[in-house]
């Protein structure tokens, strides 16, 4: 009997996890609404702009801030990753052991689960962002190319975040809990990604550091594209940077996985 090919394996994995996530569609909407940081920052900056002389702060009026922060909220919904929490539990409880007997890296099961959840999330996400845009007066760009460009960057950003959070989750091989590292990583991602404010509002030295990290290209750049604040050259440069970071995170995840398995097997798991 021949073994199933990779495409058939991917199809089965995705279909299985999509059916599982569809059962939790109400919870998915609740998870979406719990990620309100961008919306809170939108209200704060809109109020600041309305109170500022001329009704603007560094070229952003209230509608401009609404557009930017709604865009960061939309992109951040596509970048949600929880794999570090799952790995922390699986390693500490020993439920990872039976997965190691399968002829498939457990990473792909987690990845399929995350991708399936995105498709369950997308319809209510678009409904919510439309409602928020109508209430706040947000004005998204009319340049058609910006939408596939932002989506492509979001896809690269999601995969990059998945890989580095997978590596963080694997730290549970050596620590009692890896979730504290995940929380620190989220703070850096949110700050340098532009979730608190557009990156050009930060001091110059912070911007100089941020451009060497993947975070502005994961979150801030797609949001700037949707808000009409970035061009095609920015999108291309961001995609190339993200591809480079994907290679780095892939090998980082692989190295931590192999080292962790040696420790896991040494204690008889």
C-alpha positions as CSV (number, residue, x, y, z in Angstrom):
1,X,0.0,0.0,0.0
2,X,1.5,3.3,-1.1
3,X,1.9,6.2,1.4
4,X,-0.2,9.3,0.9
5,X,1.5,12.2,-0.9
6,X,2.3,15.5,0.8
7,X,-0.6,17.3,-0.9
8,X,-3.1,14.6,0.2
9,X,-1.7,14.8,3.7
10,X,-2.0,18.6,3.8
11,X,-5.6,18.3,2.5
12,X,-6.7,15.9,5.2
13,X,-4.9,17.9,7.9
14,X,-6.6,21.1,6.8
15,X,-10.1,19.6,6.4
16,X,-9.9,17.9,9.8
17,X,-8.8,21.1,11.6
18,X,-11.3,23.3,9.7
19,X,-14.1,21.1,10.8
20,X,-12.8,21.3,14.4
21,X,-12.5,25.0,14.3
22,X,-15.9,25.5,12.8
23,X,-17.4,23.9,15.9
24,X,-15.8,26.7,17.9
25,X,-16.9,29.6,15.7
26,X,-18.6,31.4,18.5
27,X,-15.5,31.2,20.7
28,X,-13.5,32.5,17.7
29,X,-15.6,35.7,17.6
30,X,-15.0,36.1,21.4
31,X,-11.3,35.7,20.9
32,X,-11.4,38.3,18.2
33,X,-13.2,40.8,20.4
34,X,-10.8,40.2,23.3
35,X,-8.0,41.6,21.1
36,X,-9.0,45.2,21.6
37,X,-5.7,46.9,22.2
38,X,-5.6,48.4,18.7
39,X,-9.2,49.7,19.1
40,X,-8.3,51.3,22.4
41,X,-5.3,53.0,21.0
42,X,-7.5,54.2,18.1
43,X,-9.8,56.0,20.4
44,X,-6.9,57.5,22.4
45,X,-5.1,58.8,19.3
46,X,-8.4,60.0,17.7
47,X,-9.1,62.1,20.8
48,X,-5.6,63.5,20.7
49,X,-5.9,64.5,17.1
50,X,-9.2,66.2,17.6
51,X,-7.7,68.2,20.5
52,X,-4.5,69.1,18.6
53,X,-4.1,72.4,16.7
54,X,-5.4,71.9,13.1
55,X,-6.9,68.6,14.1
56,X,-3.8,66.7,13.1
57,X,-0.7,65.0,14.6
58,X,2.2,64.4,12.2
59,X,-0.1,64.2,9.2
60,X,-2.7,62.0,10.9
61,X,-6.2,63.4,11.5
62,X,-8.8,61.5,13.5
63,X,-9.9,59.6,10.4
64,X,-6.3,58.8,9.6
65,X,-5.7,57.3,13.1
66,X,-9.0,55.3,12.8
67,X,-7.8,53.9,9.5
68,X,-4.3,53.0,10.7
69,X,-5.4,51.3,14.0
70,X,-8.3,49.5,12.3
71,X,-5.8,48.2,9.8
72,X,-3.5,47.1,12.6
73,X,-6.4,45.3,14.3
74,X,-7.3,43.6,11.0
75,X,-3.8,42.5,10.3
76,X,-3.2,41.4,13.9
77,X,-6.2,39.1,13.7
78,X,-4.5,37.3,10.8
79,X,-1.3,37.0,12.9
80,X,-2.8,35.4,16.0
81,X,-0.7,32.5,17.2
82,X,-1.2,30.3,20.2
83,X,1.2,27.4,19.5
84,X,3.6,28.3,22.3
85,X,0.8,27.7,24.9
86,X,-0.1,24.3,23.3
87,X,3.5,23.2,23.2
88,X,4.1,24.2,26.8
89,X,1.2,22.0,27.9
90,X,2.1,19.1,25.6
91,X,5.7,19.0,26.8
92,X,5.0,19.4,30.5
93,X,2.1,16.9,30.5
94,X,3.8,14.3,28.2
95,X,1.1,14.4,25.6
96,X,3.7,15.2,23.0
97,X,5.1,11.6,23.2
98,X,2.4,9.8,21.1
99,X,2.7,12.5,18.4
100,X,6.4,11.6,18.0
101,X,5.3,8.1,16.8
102,X,3.6,9.6,13.7
103,X,5.5,9.9,10.4
104,X,4.8,13.7,10.4
105,X,6.5,16.5,12.3
106,X,3.9,17.7,14.9
107,X,4.6,21.3,13.7
108,X,2.5,20.7,10.6
109,X,-0.5,19.7,12.7
110,X,-0.3,22.9,14.7
111,X,0.2,25.0,11.5
112,X,-2.8,23.4,9.8
113,X,-4.9,24.2,12.9
114,X,-3.9,27.8,12.8
115,X,-4.5,28.2,9.1
116,X,-8.0,26.6,9.4
117,X,-8.8,29.0,12.2
118,X,-8.0,31.9,9.9
119,X,-10.7,30.8,7.4
120,X,-13.3,30.5,10.2
121,X,-12.3,33.9,11.5
122,X,-12.3,35.8,8.2
123,X,-16.1,36.5,7.7
124,X,-16.9,37.8,11.2
125,X,-13.6,39.7,11.1
126,X,-14.6,41.6,7.9
127,X,-18.1,42.3,9.3
128,X,-16.6,43.8,12.4
129,X,-14.0,45.9,10.6
130,X,-16.7,47.2,8.3
131,X,-18.9,48.2,11.3
132,X,-15.9,49.8,13.1
133,X,-15.0,51.7,10.0
134,X,-18.5,53.1,9.6
135,X,-18.6,54.2,13.2
136,X,-15.1,55.8,13.3
137,X,-15.0,57.3,9.8
138,X,-12.0,55.3,8.7
139,X,-11.0,55.7,5.0
140,X,-9.0,52.8,3.6
141,X,-6.9,53.2,0.4
142,X,-8.5,53.0,-3.0
143,X,-5.3,51.5,-4.5
144,X,-6.3,47.9,-5.5
145,X,-2.7,46.5,-5.3
146,X,-2.4,47.5,-1.6
147,X,-4.9,44.7,-0.6
148,X,-3.1,41.7,-2.1
149,X,0.2,43.2,-1.0
150,X,-1.0,43.6,2.6
151,X,-2.4,40.1,2.6
152,X,0.8,38.6,1.3
153,X,2.8,40.4,3.9
154,X,0.4,39.2,6.6
155,X,0.8,35.6,5.4
156,X,4.6,35.9,5.6
157,X,4.2,37.6,9.0
158,X,1.9,34.9,10.3
159,X,4.3,32.2,9.3
160,X,7.3,34.0,10.8
161,X,5.4,34.5,14.0
162,X,4.3,30.9,14.1
163,X,7.9,29.7,13.7
164,X,9.5,31.9,16.4
165,X,6.6,31.2,18.8
166,X,7.0,27.5,18.1
167,X,10.6,27.8,19.1
168,X,9.6,29.7,22.2
169,X,7.1,27.0,23.1
170,X,9.9,24.4,22.8
171,X,11.7,26.1,25.6
172,X,9.4,24.1,27.9
173,X,11.9,21.2,27.4
174,X,14.2,23.1,29.7
175,X,12.0,25.3,31.8
176,X,8.9,24.8,34.0
177,X,6.9,27.1,31.7
178,X,7.7,28.8,28.4
179,X,4.7,31.1,28.4
180,X,6.5,33.9,30.2
181,X,8.9,34.1,27.2
182,X,5.9,34.2,24.9
183,X,4.5,37.2,26.7
184,X,7.8,39.0,26.5
185,X,7.9,38.3,22.7
186,X,4.4,39.6,22.3
187,X,5.3,42.9,24.0
188,X,8.2,43.4,21.6
189,X,6.0,42.4,18.6
190,X,3.3,44.9,19.6
191,X,5.7,47.7,20.4
192,X,8.0,47.4,17.3
193,X,5.1,46.3,15.1
194,X,3.3,49.7,15.6
195,X,0.4,48.5,17.6
196,X,0.7,51.4,20.1
197,X,1.5,54.1,17.6
198,X,2.8,54.3,14.0
199,X,6.5,53.5,14.0
200,X,7.5,57.0,12.7
201,X,6.1,58.4,16.0
202,X,8.9,56.6,17.9
203,X,12.3,58.1,18.7
204,X,14.8,57.8,15.9
205,X,17.0,55.3,17.7
206,X,13.9,53.0,18.2
207,X,13.2,53.2,14.5
208,X,16.8,52.4,13.7
209,X,16.6,49.2,15.8
210,X,13.1,48.2,14.6
211,X,14.1,48.2,10.9
212,X,16.5,45.3,11.6
213,X,13.7,43.2,13.2
214,X,10.8,41.5,11.4
215,X,8.1,43.2,13.5
216,X,7.4,46.4,11.5
217,X,7.0,44.4,8.3
218,X,4.7,41.9,10.0
219,X,2.1,44.3,11.3
220,X,2.9,48.0,10.8
221,X,3.7,47.9,7.1
222,X,0.6,46.0,6.0
223,X,-1.4,48.4,8.1
224,X,0.3,51.4,6.4
225,X,-0.5,49.9,3.0
226,X,-4.2,49.6,3.9
227,X,-4.1,53.2,5.2
228,X,-2.5,54.5,2.0
229,X,0.7,55.5,3.9
230,X,3.1,53.1,2.1
231,X,3.9,52.3,-1.6
232,X,4.7,49.3,-3.7
233,X,8.5,49.8,-3.1
234,X,7.9,49.5,0.6
235,X,5.8,46.4,0.1
236,X,8.5,44.7,-2.0
237,X,11.3,45.6,0.5
238,X,9.2,44.3,3.4
239,X,8.5,41.0,1.6
240,X,12.2,40.5,1.0
241,X,13.1,41.2,4.6
242,X,10.3,38.9,5.8
243,X,11.6,36.1,3.5
244,X,15.0,36.4,5.1
245,X,13.6,36.2,8.6
246,X,11.5,33.2,7.6
247,X,14.8,31.3,6.8
248,X,16.3,32.4,10.1
249,X,13.2,31.3,12.1
250,X,12.9,28.0,10.2
251,X,16.4,27.0,11.2
252,X,16.0,28.3,14.7
253,X,12.9,26.2,15.2
254,X,14.6,23.2,13.8
255,X,17.7,23.6,16.0
256,X,15.6,24.0,19.2
257,X,13.4,21.1,18.2
258,X,16.3,18.7,17.7
259,X,18.1,19.8,20.9
260,X,14.8,19.6,22.9
261,X,14.0,16.0,21.6
262,X,17.4,14.8,22.9
263,X,16.6,16.2,26.3
264,X,13.1,14.8,26.2
265,X,14.3,11.3,25.3
266,X,17.0,11.4,27.9
267,X,14.5,11.6,30.7
268,X,12.5,8.7,29.3
269,X,9.5,10.6,27.9
